[in-house]
Amino acid sequence: QVQLVESGGGLVQAGGSLRLSCAASGGPFNNYAMGWFRQVPGKEREFVAVISWGTGGVMHYADSVKGRFTISRDNAKATVYLQMNSLKPEDTAVYYCARHIRYKFTTTSSRDFGSWGQGTQVTVSS
């Protein structure tokens, strides 16, 4: 069972940037899509971004972050990143990374992801 550990969250002013990291260990990484999701209290977890397995040539983004966030992966380090620019107060949430449950398959639904990390808090002040 792969373990995922997120880092890089924090407090930032609107318009600022943060880079989240998610390090995987204890299980296969290269041939699984990886995703970032976020959740605020009282709301369902929502999709942010996904990157395909292998070289990560396919990325999908939620409309709310398109053009501001970039997902990437480094298979040699078994790590996936989320570069977040032009942050807005509405980006405030706990951010989670997760590994897709299916080998060499890429989708965006949270139901298709397992092995969730513990989450990292991102707070954007206005």
Salt bridges, closest charged atoms under 4 A:
GLU46 OE2 - ARG38 NE 2.52
ASP63 OD1 - LYS66 NZ 3.08
ASP91 OD1 - ARG38 NH1 2.96
ASP91 OD2 - ARG68 NH1 2.74
